Amino acid sequence: MKKSTVYVVFILMLVLLAAVTWIAGVKRESERPFDIGDLSGADPAEAEKAWQESGSAEDLVSLLKILCYRYKIEGDGSVVPDIRNYGQKLLDMAKDRTADLEKMDENGDILQILNVIRSTGAK
């Protein structure tokens, strides 16, 4: 076998290995369970009212947790526009530095919520 053929085969194997590694990582990330606790008894209307009264990022995150729970665990697709809307408000607060998401992320819930927000189309 020629030396150039060996190099081409070697490079193709490296590209294939990199592609398989990347695909496996993406698949593993998408299969990660959504676990932010049991919020089945939480009332989104009360959380929305609390957020509208206070305007705080903490209340907004609480509202988003309830909405994301309803969407991901209970399968309620009707909350997607609300997640997108309130999620965009949270992302805007983070961009404006009026909300520090790292300080509010006690249990790793914020990252899971941000993944849901991004999946609904918020930027």
Backbone bond lengths (Angstrom), bond angles and torsions (degrees), N, CA, C in turn:
res aa  C-N    CA-C-N  psi(-1)  N-CA   C-N-CA  omega(-1)  CA-C   N-CA-C  phi
1 M - - - 1.432 - - 1.525 108.53 -
2 K 1.320 115.38 140.26 1.460 119.82 -179.56 1.527 110.42 -72.42
3 K 1.319 113.21 155.08 1.452 120.15 179.98 1.529 111.29 -62.91
4 S 1.329 118.24 -40.09 1.461 121.43 -179.24 1.532 111.38 -66.27
5 T 1.306 117.52 -34.55 1.466 121.27 177.68 1.525 110.48 -66.61
6 V 1.302 116.92 -40.04 1.462 121.45 178.36 1.524 109.80 -62.98
7 Y 1.318 117.23 -42.14 1.468 120.97 178.66 1.526 111.19 -63.47
8 V 1.301 117.31 -43.01 1.471 121.24 179.96 1.527 110.20 -63.33
9 V 1.307 117.57 -44.41 1.464 121.28 179.11 1.525 110.16 -63.73
10 F 1.319 116.94 -41.58 1.458 121.41 179.02 1.528 111.18 -62.19
11 I 1.311 117.27 -44.91 1.465 121.70 179.77 1.527 110.71 -65.01
12 L 1.317 117.10 -41.14 1.464 120.67 177.41 1.522 111.56 -62.55
13 M 1.319 116.36 -39.15 1.468 119.91 177.60 1.524 110.85 -65.77
14 L 1.317 118.08 -39.61 1.463 121.26 177.88 1.525 111.15 -64.20
15 V 1.331 116.76 -42.48 1.470 120.79 178.77 1.528 109.82 -63.83
16 L 1.309 117.02 -43.25 1.462 121.33 178.89 1.527 110.80 -62.66
17 L 1.307 117.78 -43.23 1.457 122.04 178.66 1.531 110.93 -63.10
18 A 1.324 117.74 -42.59 1.463 121.35 178.25 1.530 110.86 -63.67
19 A 1.319 117.50 -41.05 1.461 121.36 179.83 1.527 110.93 -65.29
20 V 1.303 117.92 -43.18 1.464 121.60 179.45 1.536 110.06 -64.64
21 T 1.308 117.53 -41.08 1.462 121.40 178.43 1.525 110.76 -62.52
22 W 1.316 117.05 -44.35 1.465 121.72 179.98 1.531 110.72 -63.86
23 I 1.316 117.53 -45.69 1.469 121.93 -179.54 1.531 110.20 -63.08
24 A 1.311 117.60 -41.03 1.462 120.80 178.96 1.527 111.01 -63.84
25 G 1.314 117.13 -39.31 1.463 120.84 177.87 1.514 112.54 -65.29
26 V 1.309 117.09 -42.14 1.462 121.54 178.12 1.522 110.18 -64.45
27 K 1.303 116.31 -43.26 1.470 120.72 -179.70 1.525 110.86 -64.38
28 R 1.306 117.68 -43.06 1.458 121.96 179.76 1.525 110.49 -63.26
29 E 1.329 116.82 -39.99 1.466 121.16 179.54 1.520 110.89 -65.67
30 S 1.326 117.53 -39.72 1.458 120.13 -178.33 1.524 112.38 -72.92
31 E 1.307 118.10 -21.25 1.461 121.50 -179.35 1.520 113.04 -92.18
32 R 1.312 117.61 0.95 1.452 120.92 179.51 1.527 109.23 -65.28
33 P 1.327 118.63 131.37 1.466 120.41 -175.78 1.529 111.82 -69.38
34 F 1.313 114.83 150.26 1.462 121.77 176.29 1.521 106.87 -92.22
35 D 1.319 117.64 108.57 1.452 121.47 -175.00 1.525 109.68 -137.43
36 I 1.320 115.93 97.22 1.466 120.59 176.83 1.522 110.46 -119.62
37 G 1.313 117.18 14.43 1.454 121.08 179.82 1.516 110.92 103.72
38 D 1.327 114.95 177.88 1.461 120.96 -178.84 1.529 109.20 -93.40
39 L 1.308 116.16 108.14 1.462 121.65 179.29 1.525 110.61 -114.97
40 S 1.322 116.68 25.44 1.465 120.32 -176.36 1.522 112.46 -65.35
41 G 1.306 117.81 -28.98 1.466 120.58 -179.41 1.513 113.64 -92.67
42 A 1.315 117.75 -0.92 1.465 120.80 -177.13 1.525 110.55 -76.17
43 D 1.324 115.58 144.04 1.465 121.42 -178.35 1.531 109.56 -103.06
44 P 1.331 116.99 113.84 1.461 118.73 -179.82 1.531 112.99 -65.08
45 A 1.322 118.09 -28.35 1.470 120.44 178.99 1.526 110.90 -66.23
46 E 1.328 116.68 -40.89 1.467 120.11 177.08 1.531 110.78 -66.18
47 A 1.322 116.44 -42.09 1.466 120.37 179.80 1.522 110.57 -65.23
48 E 1.333 116.86 -38.40 1.466 120.26 177.87 1.522 110.78 -65.68
49 K 1.318 116.55 -41.71 1.469 120.84 178.33 1.530 110.55 -63.00
50 A 1.334 116.41 -43.61 1.468 120.60 178.78 1.525 110.82 -61.14
51 W 1.333 116.38 -41.16 1.466 119.18 179.69 1.526 111.58 -67.97
52 Q 1.336 117.26 -41.05 1.464 120.32 -179.89 1.521 111.36 -64.88
53 E 1.330 117.13 -34.08 1.457 120.61 179.02 1.519 112.09 -74.07
54 S 1.328 116.77 -40.77 1.468 119.39 -175.29 1.526 113.08 -93.42
55 G 1.314 116.28 -38.06 1.463 120.25 -175.86 1.515 113.31 71.81
56 S 1.331 116.65 12.41 1.461 119.50 -176.37 1.521 111.35 -83.71
57 A 1.312 115.03 152.47 1.464 120.95 179.31 1.524 110.44 -66.79
58 E 1.324 117.79 -32.72 1.455 121.03 179.97 1.531 110.89 -63.42
59 D 1.351 116.26 -43.57 1.460 119.47 178.19 1.533 111.29 -67.84
60 L 1.317 116.44 -34.61 1.464 120.13 177.39 1.531 110.42 -65.82
61 V 1.320 116.83 -40.95 1.473 120.68 177.17 1.522 110.29 -64.50
62 S 1.324 117.54 -39.77 1.468 120.49 177.55 1.524 110.92 -61.22
63 L 1.321 116.69 -43.59 1.463 121.07 177.04 1.519 111.00 -61.80
64 L 1.323 116.45 -44.52 1.459 120.54 -179.94 1.525 112.11 -65.64
65 K 1.321 117.40 -35.43 1.467 120.09 176.80 1.523 109.94 -60.23
66 I 1.324 116.44 -44.83 1.464 120.52 -179.44 1.526 110.21 -64.20
67 L 1.332 116.70 -45.22 1.460 120.27 -179.21 1.522 111.53 -64.88
68 C 1.321 116.93 -42.05 1.464 120.60 179.15 1.520 110.87 -65.88
69 Y 1.319 117.01 -37.38 1.461 120.60 176.47 1.525 110.00 -61.63
70 R 1.322 115.36 -45.62 1.470 119.15 179.75 1.529 110.94 -60.98
71 Y 1.313 116.15 -39.19 1.463 120.57 -177.69 1.526 112.30 -73.61
72 K 1.326 116.97 -51.52 1.463 120.82 -172.62 1.530 113.09 -80.44
73 I 1.306 118.52 -39.02 1.456 120.97 -175.02 1.525 111.54 -93.01
74 E 1.332 116.32 -46.17 1.459 119.49 -176.46 1.526 112.65 -89.17
75 G 1.339 117.77 -11.08 1.457 121.11 176.68 1.522 114.66 74.21
76 D 1.318 117.61 25.45 1.460 122.08 -178.80 1.532 109.46 -87.02
77 G 1.321 116.33 98.63 1.458 121.41 -178.21 1.516 114.15 -74.13
78 S 1.327 117.52 -11.66 1.469 120.08 -178.73 1.529 112.77 -71.28
79 V 1.332 117.98 -13.88 1.457 120.83 -179.22 1.528 112.93 -89.23
80 V 1.331 117.84 -3.80 1.467 121.03 -177.23 1.531 112.55 -57.69
81 P 1.341 120.08 -45.65 1.469 118.53 177.88 1.533 112.88 -61.02
82 D 1.336 116.59 -36.74 1.470 119.71 177.82 1.529 110.81 -67.38
83 I 1.324 116.67 -41.13 1.468 119.92 177.84 1.521 109.72 -61.31
84 R 1.327 116.28 -44.35 1.460 120.56 -179.97 1.538 110.46 -62.45
85 N 1.333 116.34 -45.85 1.459 121.42 -177.50 1.532 111.65 -65.37
86 Y 1.333 116.52 -54.96 1.466 119.80 -178.45 1.526 111.38 -70.39
87 G 1.317 116.42 -33.01 1.463 119.68 176.16 1.516 111.80 -63.10
88 Q 1.332 116.21 -40.20 1.465 119.80 177.33 1.528 110.49 -63.85
89 K 1.336 116.50 -38.24 1.471 119.75 176.63 1.526 110.72 -61.83
90 L 1.336 116.62 -41.71 1.466 120.12 178.57 1.528 110.91 -65.63
91 L 1.320 116.69 -43.42 1.469 119.68 178.37 1.524 111.07 -63.00
92 D 1.336 117.34 -38.84 1.465 120.71 177.10 1.528 111.18 -64.73
93 M 1.335 116.71 -39.71 1.469 120.14 177.20 1.526 110.63 -63.24
94 A 1.329 116.37 -39.29 1.462 120.06 179.11 1.529 110.64 -67.43
95 K 1.344 116.61 -39.30 1.470 119.93 178.73 1.517 111.50 -66.48
96 D 1.343 115.72 -37.75 1.468 120.75 179.25 1.517 112.39 -79.14
97 R 1.312 116.59 -3.02 1.463 124.19 -178.73 1.528 112.86 62.53
98 T 1.328 115.83 29.44 1.467 119.71 173.10 1.524 110.19 -93.65
99 A 1.320 117.06 -7.39 1.467 122.00 175.79 1.524 108.21 -136.27
100 D 1.321 115.74 129.54 1.463 121.14 177.33 1.522 108.43 -103.40
101 L 1.317 115.70 98.22 1.458 121.02 -175.14 1.521 112.39 -66.45
102 E 1.320 117.33 -29.40 1.463 119.86 -180.00 1.528 111.03 -66.20
103 K 1.329 116.66 -39.63 1.465 120.06 -179.72 1.526 111.33 -70.72
104 M 1.328 117.10 -30.29 1.459 120.84 -179.02 1.528 112.04 -82.73
105 D 1.314 118.23 -11.53 1.463 121.83 -175.23 1.521 109.95 -87.63
106 E 1.331 116.10 84.54 1.460 121.09 -178.16 1.527 112.12 -79.29
107 N 1.318 116.03 -44.01 1.468 120.21 -172.09 1.516 113.51 -113.10
108 G 1.310 118.54 10.81 1.451 120.75 -176.09 1.517 112.54 82.51
109 D 1.329 116.67 13.17 1.457 120.86 -178.85 1.523 112.73 -72.76
110 I 1.320 117.00 -33.32 1.464 120.82 -175.46 1.527 111.05 -60.30
111 L 1.314 117.30 -42.60 1.467 119.40 179.95 1.523 111.55 -62.07
112 Q 1.329 116.99 -40.41 1.453 120.10 178.38 1.527 110.73 -65.44
113 I 1.320 116.17 -40.87 1.463 120.74 179.08 1.522 110.24 -66.51
114 L 1.319 117.22 -41.55 1.468 120.29 178.89 1.523 111.17 -62.87
115 N 1.323 117.54 -36.75 1.467 120.03 176.90 1.522 110.97 -62.88
116 V 1.327 116.92 -40.97 1.475 119.86 178.24 1.517 109.72 -67.49
117 I 1.323 117.29 -42.74 1.468 121.12 -179.98 1.524 109.94 -59.17
118 R 1.301 116.52 -46.89 1.458 120.51 -179.89 1.535 111.72 -64.64
119 S 1.318 116.51 -34.65 1.462 119.85 -179.68 1.535 112.20 -69.31
120 T 1.326 116.93 -19.72 1.466 120.14 179.07 1.516 112.18 -89.17
121 G 1.329 117.35 -6.29 1.461 119.83 175.10 1.511 115.21 110.91
122 A 1.312 118.68 -0.67 1.464 120.16 177.25 1.529 109.32 -71.03
123 K 1.325 115.16 145.69 1.472 119.42 -177.29 1.482 109.67 -121.45
